[in-house]
């Protein structure tokens, strides 16, 4: 179990502390939702979590097979639903990876698509994932 403590600091800003490490993360509401947009919004963190989780789980699978994926880049585009504005409608994930032999690609792609964040989001948020092999 991991404890995260969050304090509302006013002006639509929060400060969260990760219990085990003491690392601090600040969120702001986006400008189009009455905030200053000076940091990640809570929904930005969902997009960040998906991209980070995908590449982490993919890297674990690669490491287990003696494959190197260092330098892999992930870009996530977050689309908010128009009605109501309060939900993430789609997360578009582009992964740029080094060249890996074709026989291992499917295993690594499956690892990324089934990472804990992707599975937790389930079908509530559309996930469009594209792998660009040999792009790094």
Buried (B, 14 or more C-beta within 10 A) or exposed (E): EEEEEEEEEEEBBBBBBEEEEEEEBEBBBBEEBEBEBEBBBEBBBBBBBBBBBBBBBBBEBBEEEEBEBEEBEBEBEBBBEEEEEEEBEEBBBBBBBBEBEEEBBEBBBEBBBEBEBBEEBEEEBEBEBEBEBEBB
